Amino acid sequence: MRAIVVDDEPKIRNGLCGLVEGLEGWAVAGSFEEAAAAMEYLRNGQADVIITDIKMPHMSGLDLIYQIREANAEVDVVIVSGYTNFSYAQRAIELGVTRYLTKPTNPVELIETLRQIEKKLSRSPGMRPERNKQPGNQLIMKAQEYIASNYSRKITLKDMADELYISPNYLCELFKRHTDKNLTDYISAYRIDRAKELLMDVRYRVNDVAYMVGFSDAQYFSNLFKKKVGMTPTEYRNRR
């Protein structure tokens, strides 16, 4: 059985590697301090189990799991994290994580988890449980739901990524890949569409509509509206 270990803390990473190597029939196929390096290895290398932290620089453990699930839905993943927040565990469950262990790691729990994985695979060689092969689609839906719920206020990429428990860079990359649209352009387009609806209600001034769909600068809103729609908000309202 081959495992890779991903953790940016050398002491913890080395300790996890030692536990794996101490198990008969197990070997560490790779040890990485960054999730991106682990993903690069997995493009060509193989592993039966990935043991990973969540919070790491540049690319988080959840980013890594999203990418793993899109590339290989079958590999088992064990999270070892200092985060006890239920939302992290819930997202891990959605991604089909085998076990969510908290730091400081209980060696007995980790060993038991690895043995359970070994038994499962030995009973059904070549057969793993079906998992959602497109978790990215789920994430995009959640991102779109977030925009629909928050378009009327300021939306920052960081706030949005934090809500979805992934990094801002990966969120933008994934959104572009699945929708062929830039995330910021999508937000602007969504706001313009909502503005079109509100402009049909003469109770609202153009400035009011701008603020209601999340623009703090009414002039910027008017300029963007004309660029996207081909006419000013007033012209759009009076076109009939």
C-alpha positions in Angstrom: 0.0 0.0 0.0 1.3 3.4 -1.0 0.6 6.7 0.8 1.6 10.3 0.2 1.8 12.7 3.1 1.1 16.4 2.6 1.7 18.9 5.5 3.6 22.1 5.6 4.9 21.4 9.2 8.1 19.3 8.9 7.8 17.8 12.3 4.2 16.6 11.7 4.9 15.5 8.2 7.9 13.4 9.3 5.9 11.9 12.1 3.1 10.9 9.8 5.6 9.4 7.4 7.2 7.4 10.3 3.8 6.0 11.2 3.1 4.9 7.7 6.5 3.4 7.2 6.1 1.5 10.5 3.1 -0.4 9.2 3.9 -3.7 7.5 3.0 -3.6 3.9 2.9 0.2 3.7 5.3 2.7 2.1 5.4 6.4 1.7 5.4 7.1 -2.0 5.9 10.9 -1.5 6.2 13.5 1.2 5.3 17.1 0.4 5.1 20.4 2.2 2.9 22.0 -0.4 -0.4 20.7 -1.9 0.6 21.8 -5.4 3.7 19.6 -5.3 1.6 16.7 -4.2 -0.9 17.3 -7.1 2.0 17.5 -9.5 3.2 14.1 -8.3 -0.2 12.6 -8.7 -0.5 13.6 -12.3 2.0 10.8 -13.1 2.6 8.9 -9.8 0.1 6.7 -8.0 -1.0 6.3 -4.4 -3.6 4.3 -2.5 -4.1 6.9 0.2 -3.5 10.6 0.6 -2.9 11.9 4.1 -3.2 15.7 4.1 -3.6 18.8 6.2 -6.1 21.5 5.3 -4.5 24.8 6.0 -1.3 25.2 3.9 0.2 28.1 2.0 -0.8 28.8 -1.6 -3.0 25.8 -2.1 -5.1 24.3 0.7 -5.8 20.7 1.4 -9.4 21.1 0.3 -8.1 22.6 -3.0 -6.0 19.5 -3.3 -8.9 17.2 -2.7 -11.1 18.9 -5.2 -8.4 18.5 -7.8 -7.8 14.9 -6.8 -11.5 14.1 -7.1 -11.7 15.7 -10.6 -8.7 13.7 -11.8 -9.1 10.5 -9.8 -12.3 9.9 -8.0 -11.2 6.6 -6.4 -8.2 7.4 -4.2 -8.8 7.4 -0.4 -8.1 10.6 1.4 -7.5 11.0 5.1 -7.4 14.6 6.6 -5.3 15.3 9.6 -6.1 18.9 10.6 -6.0 21.3 13.5 -9.4 22.6 12.4 -12.3 21.2 14.4 -14.8 23.5 12.6 -17.8 21.4 11.5 -18.0 23.2 8.2 -14.6 21.9 7.2 -15.6 18.4 8.2 -18.9 18.8 6.3 -17.1 19.9 3.1 -14.7 17.0 3.5 -17.6 14.6 3.7 -19.0 16.0 0.5 -15.7 15.3 -1.2 -15.8 11.7 0.0 -13.0 11.9 2.5 -12.4 8.6 4.2 -11.6 10.0 7.7 -11.2 13.4 9.3 -8.7 13.3 12.1 -7.8 16.3 14.3 -4.4 17.4 15.5 -2.6 16.4 17.7 -3.0 13.2 15.8 -3.7 10.0 17.8 -1.4 7.4 16.2 -3.8 4.6 17.0 -6.6 6.3 15.2 -4.5 6.9 12.1 -3.2 3.3 12.1 -6.7 1.9 12.5 -7.9 4.1 9.6 -5.1 2.9 7.3 -5.8 -0.7 8.3 -9.5 -0.3 7.5 -8.6 1.1 4.1 -6.2 -1.8 3.5 -8.9 -4.4 4.4 -11.5 -2.7 2.2 -9.2 -2.7 -0.8 -8.0 -6.3 -0.2 -11.6 -7.5 -0.1 -12.4 -5.9 -3.3 -9.3 -5.4 -5.4 -9.8 -2.9 -8.1 -13.2 -2.1 -6.8 -13.7 1.2 -5.0 -16.9 3.0 -4.0 -18.4 5.3 -6.6 -17.7 8.9 -5.7 -18.9 12.1 -7.4 -16.3 12.6 -10.2 -17.2 16.3 -10.7 -17.0 18.0 -7.3 -16.0 21.1 -9.2 -19.6 21.3 -10.5 -20.9 21.3 -6.9 -18.4 24.1 -6.0 -19.5 26.2 -8.9 -23.1 25.8 -7.9 -22.3 26.9 -4.4 -20.4 29.9 -5.8 -23.3 30.9 -7.9 -25.7 30.5 -4.9 -23.3 32.7 -2.9 -23.5 35.4 -5.6 -27.2 35.2 -5.8 -27.5 35.7 -2.1 -24.9 38.5 -1.8 -25.0 40.4 -5.0 -26.6 43.4 -3.3 -23.5 44.0 -1.1 -19.8 44.1 -1.6 -18.4 40.7 -2.6 -14.7 40.2 -2.2 -12.9 37.2 -3.7 -11.4 36.4 -0.3 -14.8 36.4 1.5 -16.3 34.2 -1.2 -13.4 31.7 -1.2 -13.4 31.6 2.6 -17.1 30.8 2.5 -16.4 27.9 0.2 -13.3 26.8 2.1 -10.9 27.0 -0.9 -8.2 29.4 -2.0 -9.2 32.5 -4.1 -6.8 31.5 -6.9 -8.3 28.0 -7.2 -11.8 29.4 -7.0 -11.1 31.6 -10.0 -9.4 28.8 -11.9 -12.2 26.4 -11.3 -14.9 28.8 -12.1 -13.3 29.7 -15.4 -12.7 26.1 -16.3 -16.3 25.0 -15.6 -18.2 28.0 -16.9 -15.8 29.5 -19.4 -16.4 32.8 -17.7 -14.3 35.1 -15.5 -15.7 35.1 -12.0 -15.7 38.9 -11.7 -17.3 39.2 -15.1 -20.0 36.7 -14.0 -20.7 38.8 -10.8 -21.0 42.0 -12.9 -23.3 40.3 -15.4 -25.5 38.9 -12.6 -25.8 42.4 -11.1 -26.7 43.9 -14.5 -29.4 41.3 -15.0 -30.9 42.1 -11.6 -30.7 45.8 -12.4 -32.7 45.2 -15.6 -35.5 43.8 -13.5 -35.4 46.6 -11.0 -35.3 49.3 -13.7 -38.8 48.2 -14.7 -40.1 49.5 -11.4 -40.4 53.2 -11.8 -40.4 53.6 -8.0 -36.6 53.3 -8.1 -34.3 55.9 -9.4 -31.3 54.7 -11.4 -29.0 55.6 -8.5 -31.2 53.5 -6.2 -30.9 50.5 -8.6 -27.2 50.9 -8.7 -26.9 50.6 -4.9 -29.5 47.8 -4.7 -27.4 45.5 -7.0 -24.2 46.1 -5.2 -22.5 49.1 -6.9 -21.2 51.8 -4.6 -20.6 54.2 -7.6 -23.7 55.0 -9.6 -21.7 56.5 -12.4 -19.6 53.4 -12.7 -22.8 51.4 -12.8 -24.2 53.5 -15.6 -21.0 53.2 -17.6 -20.8 49.4 -17.1 -24.5 49.0 -17.9 -24.1 50.9 -21.2 -21.0 48.8 -22.1 -22.8 45.5 -21.4 -26.3 46.4 -22.6 -25.6 49.0 -25.3 -27.7 51.7 -23.7 -27.8 53.6 -20.5 -30.0 52.5 -17.6 -32.4 55.4 -18.4 -32.6 54.5 -22.1 -33.2 50.9 -21.1 -36.1 51.9 -18.8 -37.6 54.2 -21.5 -37.1 52.0 -24.5 -40.7 51.0 -24.8 
